[in-house]
Amino acid sequence: MHCSGLQSRIQQSGWPSLQAPSLPCCQIKLIFPSRAVATARPAGHRPLVSSPLDARPAQLRRVAAVHALTTEDIDVEADTMERMEKSMDSLKGKFSTIRTGRANPAILDRIQVDYYGALTPLRQLAGISVPDSSMLVVQPYDTGAMDEIERAILESDLGINPTNDGKILRLNIPQLTAERRKEFGKTVSKLGEEGKIAIRNVRRDAMKTVDKMDDSVSEDEKKSLEDAVQDLTDDYVKQIDSMIKSKQEELEKV
């Protein structure tokens, strides 16, 4: 993207205006609205990645958008955001499988069924519906798998006893006991800490990448990248703290 085109995208995005130097080829890195760095690259360098602003969530869009990468530069921000976002998605998925007092099909996501000798996710073997807030209905696509599906649910840590009528399984979701709430609360805290470790591991890798950049990247640019990575890390850790608190509160609801 030419500098004039990028300037237009910046203005459309609501960020402070940035005067790009008149260069044959210009790469502008937007790390935060208050911090922008423009670096010249020789004409003819082929961009390796194109990352339109509009293709990213607002949370990521406000942190960084790199529109032209050369073989001499590395899109540290984009790679870091992508890896941290994947870690967050993984944590959200794990949290969704923790049972509360309401029927939620996601609690069955972890269930693996012995289907003709192969462990298969329950969701691949049956349709799951929620007739009311305290019941799940599991309807196997193959009724021959009914008993194995029932066994897998019984042997899980959900504490649910299915009712089998030969065609469907009804799962009445009981209210959690105080002991179970405490147990699940510890699980939430443990998973949250593991999520933070994953985020910090991404940060560590990003910092190593910045440190190994060649001399074509100035020390000021490296510092800006390091600051951006740290800001991302702080932001995601705060999100995890918020997720832990929200899930704990959900578990406490009777």
C-alpha positions in Angstrom: 0.0 0.0 0.0 1.3 3.5 -0.9 1.9 6.0 1.9 -1.0 8.1 0.7 -3.4 5.2 0.8 -2.2 4.2 4.2 -2.6 7.8 5.4 -6.3 7.6 4.2 -6.8 4.3 6.1 -5.4 5.8 9.3 -7.8 8.7 9.1 -10.7 6.4 8.4 -9.8 4.4 11.5 -9.9 7.4 13.8 -6.2 7.4 14.6 -4.1 10.6 14.8 -2.9 11.8 11.5 0.6 10.8 10.5 2.7 12.5 7.9 4.7 9.9 6.0 8.0 10.9 4.4 8.2 11.1 0.6 10.0 7.9 -0.1 9.9 5.5 -3.1 8.7 2.8 -0.8 7.6 3.5 2.8 6.6 1.1 5.6 4.7 2.6 8.4 4.2 0.6 11.6 1.3 1.6 13.8 1.9 0.2 17.2 -0.4 2.5 19.2 -2.1 5.7 18.3 0.5 7.6 20.3 3.4 5.7 18.9 4.2 5.5 15.2 7.4 4.7 13.4 8.1 5.2 9.7 11.0 3.5 8.1 12.3 3.6 4.6 12.7 0.5 2.5 14.3 0.3 -0.9 11.9 0.3 -3.8 11.2 -3.1 -5.3 10.9 -5.0 -2.0 8.1 -7.5 -2.1 5.6 -7.4 0.8 5.4 -10.8 2.5 2.1 -10.1 4.3 -0.9 -7.9 3.8 -3.0 -7.4 6.9 -6.0 -5.1 6.3 -7.1 -3.2 9.3 -10.8 -4.2 8.9 -9.9 -7.9 9.0 -8.9 -7.8 12.7 -11.0 -7.4 15.8 -11.1 -3.9 17.3 -9.0 -5.0 20.2 -6.2 -6.0 17.9 -6.7 -3.2 15.4 -6.0 -0.6 18.0 -2.7 -2.3 19.0 -1.0 -2.7 15.6 -1.5 -3.0 11.9 1.4 -3.7 9.6 0.7 -3.1 5.9 4.0 -4.0 4.3 6.6 -6.5 5.4 10.0 -7.1 3.7 12.4 -9.9 4.0 14.5 -7.6 6.3 11.7 -7.0 8.8 9.4 -9.3 10.8 5.8 -8.7 11.7 6.3 -9.2 15.4 3.1 -7.5 16.4 0.9 -9.5 14.1 2.5 -12.8 15.0 2.3 -12.0 18.7 -1.3 -11.0 18.5 -2.3 -14.1 16.5 -0.6 -16.5 19.0 -2.0 -14.7 22.0 -5.5 -14.7 20.5 -5.2 -18.5 19.9 -4.2 -19.0 23.6 -7.3 -16.9 24.6 -9.5 -19.0 22.3 -8.2 -22.2 23.8 -8.8 -20.9 27.4 -12.4 -19.7 26.5 -13.1 -23.2 25.1 -11.8 -24.8 28.3 -13.9 -22.5 30.5 -17.0 -23.3 28.5 -16.7 -27.0 29.3 -16.9 -26.3 33.1 -20.4 -27.1 34.3 -22.5 -24.5 36.1 -26.1 -24.8 37.2 -27.5 -24.2 33.7 -27.7 -26.5 30.7 -24.9 -25.7 28.3 -24.0 -28.0 25.4 -20.4 -27.0 25.6 -20.0 -29.0 28.8 -20.0 -32.1 26.5 -17.2 -30.9 24.3 -14.6 -32.8 26.2 -16.5 -36.1 26.1 -14.7 -38.8 24.0 -16.7 -41.9 23.1 -15.3 -45.3 22.2 -16.9 -45.6 18.8 -16.0 -49.0 17.3 -12.6 -48.9 18.9 -11.8 -45.3 18.1 -12.1 -42.4 20.6 -14.4 -39.9 18.9 -15.8 -36.6 20.1 -19.4 -36.9 21.3 -20.4 -33.9 19.2 -19.5 -35.9 16.0 -21.8 -38.8 17.1 -24.9 -37.0 18.2 -27.0 -33.9 18.0 -27.4 -31.9 21.3 -30.3 -29.7 22.1 -31.4 -27.7 25.1 -35.2 -28.0 25.7 -35.0 -26.0 28.9 -32.4 -24.4 31.2 -32.0 -27.6 33.3 -31.8 -30.3 30.6 -29.7 -31.4 27.6 -30.9 -33.9 25.1 -28.4 -36.1 23.2 -29.7 -37.8 20.1 -27.1 -40.2 18.6 -26.9 -40.4 14.8 -26.2 -44.1 15.2 -28.3 -45.7 17.9 -25.8 -48.5 18.1 -23.5 -46.0 19.8 -26.1 -45.2 22.5 -24.6 -47.3 25.2 -21.0 -46.1 24.6 -22.2 -42.5 24.7 -24.0 -43.1 27.9 -20.9 -44.8 29.4 -18.6 -41.9 28.4 -20.9 -39.4 30.1 -21.2 -41.4 33.2 -17.4 -41.9 33.4 -16.7 -38.1 32.9 -16.3 -35.7 35.8 -19.6 -33.9 35.0 -21.5 -35.7 37.8 -24.5 -36.3 35.5 -26.6 -39.5 35.2 -28.2 -39.7 31.7 -31.7 -41.2 31.2 -31.7 -43.6 28.3 -35.0 -44.4 26.5 -33.3 -46.2 23.6 -33.5 -43.3 21.2 -32.2 -40.3 23.1 -30.4 -39.5 26.3 -31.8 -36.9 28.6 -29.3 -35.2 30.9 -30.9 -33.4 33.8 -28.4 -30.7 35.0 -28.5 -30.7 38.8 -27.6 -27.7 40.9 -24.0 -27.7 42.0 -23.3 -28.6 45.6 -21.0 -26.3 47.6 -18.3 -28.9 47.3 -18.6 -29.1 43.5 -18.6 -25.3 43.2 -15.4 -25.2 45.2 -13.8 -27.9 43.1 -14.8 -26.3 39.8 -13.6 -22.9 41.1 -10.1 -24.4 41.7 -10.2 -25.7 38.1 -11.0 -22.2 36.8 -8.1 -20.7 38.7 -5.7 -23.4 37.5 -6.8 -23.0 33.9 -6.5 -19.3 34.2 -2.9 -19.4 35.4 -2.0 -21.8 32.6 -3.5 -19.3 30.2 -1.3 -16.5 31.6 1.7 -18.7 31.3 0.9 -19.3 27.6 0.6 -15.6 27.0 3.9 -14.9 28.7 5.6 -17.6 26.7 4.4 -15.9 23.5 5.9 -12.6 25.0 9.2 -14.3 25.6 9.4 -15.6 22.1 8.5 -12.2 20.6 11.2 -10.4 22.7 13.8 -12.9 21.5 12.7 -12.2 17.9 13.1 -8.5 18.4 16.5 -8.9 20.0 17.7 -10.9 17.0 16.6 -8.4 14.4 19.4 -7.2 12.1 21.0 -3.7 12.0 18.4 -2.5 9.5 16.0 -2.1 12.4 17.0 0.8 14.7 17.2 0.5 18.5 14.2 2.9 18.7 12.1 0.6 16.5 13.1 -2.4 18.6 12.1 -0.5 21.8 8.7 0.4 20.2 8.2 -3.3 19.3 9.1 -4.4 22.7 6.7 -1.9 24.3 3.9 -3.1 22.0 4.5 -6.7 22.9 4.5 -5.8 26.6 1.3 -3.8 26.2 -0.3 -6.8 24.5 0.8 -9.1 27.2 -0.6 -6.8 29.9 -3.9 -6.5 28.0 -4.4 -10.3 27.6 -3.4 -11.0 31.2 -6.1 -8.5 32.4 -8.6 -10.2 30.1 -7.8 -13.6 31.7 -8.2 -12.1 35.2 -11.6 -10.8 34.1 -12.6 -14.2 32.6 -11.6 -15.9 35.9 -13.7 -13.5 37.9 -16.7 -13.9 35.6 -16.6 -17.7 35.6 -16.2 -17.8 39.4 -19.2 -15.6 39.8 -21.2 -17.8 37.4 -20.3 -20.8 39.5 -21.5 -19.1 42.7 -25.0 -18.4 41.3 -27.6 -20.7 42.7 
